């Protein structure tokens, strides 16, 4: 999946609401969204990219990211987040804070 253009026409409806309305016709699974039952676990770069390209305002994902996590309600992934280890990509950042680069992510 490729990223989409980030420049859109001005509207009075927020981006997340536009997406919710657009995808509502696909149907909504019967999911218990109790946050106490949610599980956060690592996911593949591919799964993270699919969700980010579809729902993220900018429609892009940085190439430097190397950690991917999803929040799951049962079998359904409700969202993802990505991180990059500073020790690999920005060694000067770890030096700035005086910590081991392996313990710093952005």
C-alpha positions in Angstrom: 0.0 0.0 0.0 1.4 3.4 -0.9 1.1 6.6 1.1 -1.5 9.1 0.0 -1.3 12.7 -0.7 -1.2 14.8 2.5 -2.8 18.0 1.1 -6.6 17.9 1.3 -9.4 20.3 0.9 -10.4 22.3 4.0 -13.4 20.9 5.7 -15.3 21.5 9.0 -15.2 17.8 9.8 -12.1 16.3 11.5 -10.1 13.7 9.6 -10.9 10.8 12.0 -14.6 11.5 11.7 -14.3 11.5 7.9 -12.5 8.1 8.0 -15.0 6.7 10.4 -17.9 7.7 8.1 -16.1 6.4 5.0 -15.4 3.0 6.5 -18.7 2.6 8.3 -20.2 1.1 5.2 -17.7 -1.8 5.5 -19.4 -2.8 8.7 -18.2 -2.8 12.3 -17.2 -6.0 14.1 -18.9 -6.8 17.3 -16.0 -6.1 19.6 -15.8 -5.6 23.4 -13.7 -2.4 23.6 -13.1 -2.7 27.4 -9.6 -1.3 27.7 -8.9 -3.6 30.7 -9.2 -6.5 28.3 -7.0 -5.0 25.6 -3.6 -6.5 24.9 -0.6 -4.6 23.5 1.8 -6.7 21.6 4.5 -6.5 18.9 3.2 -6.5 15.3 4.9 -6.8 11.9 6.1 -3.7 9.9 3.6 -4.8 7.3 0.6 -4.7 9.6 1.7 -1.4 11.1 2.1 0.1 7.6 -1.3 -1.0 6.4 -3.0 0.7 9.4 -0.9 3.8 9.3 -1.3 4.3 5.5 -5.1 3.8 5.8 -5.8 6.0 8.8 -2.9 8.4 9.6 -3.5 12.0 8.6 -0.1 12.2 6.8 -0.5 8.7 5.3 3.2 8.0 5.7 5.5 6.0 8.0 9.1 6.9 8.6 11.6 4.5 7.2 13.8 4.6 10.4 11.2 3.0 12.6 12.1 -0.5 13.8 9.6 -1.3 16.6 5.9 -1.8 15.9 3.2 -2.4 18.5 -0.6 -2.9 18.2 -3.5 -2.8 20.6 -5.8 -5.7 20.3 -9.3 -6.3 21.4 -9.7 -10.0 20.9 -8.5 -10.8 17.3 -9.0 -7.2 16.2 -6.1 -4.7 16.0 -7.5 -1.3 16.9 -4.4 0.8 16.4 -0.6 0.8 16.1 2.3 2.8 17.2 5.9 2.8 15.9 9.3 3.6 17.5 12.8 3.9 16.4 15.8 3.1 18.5 17.9 6.3 18.8 21.1 4.3 19.3 20.9 3.1 15.7 19.5 6.2 14.0 20.4 9.2 16.1 23.4 8.4 18.2 23.9 12.1 19.0 20.5 12.1 20.7 21.5 9.5 23.3 24.8 11.4 23.8 22.8 14.7 24.4 20.9 13.1 27.2 23.9 11.1 28.5 22.3 7.7 28.3 22.9 4.4 26.5 21.4 4.6 23.0 19.9 1.2 23.4 17.6 2.6 26.1 16.3 5.5 24.0 13.6 5.4 21.5 11.6 8.1 19.6 
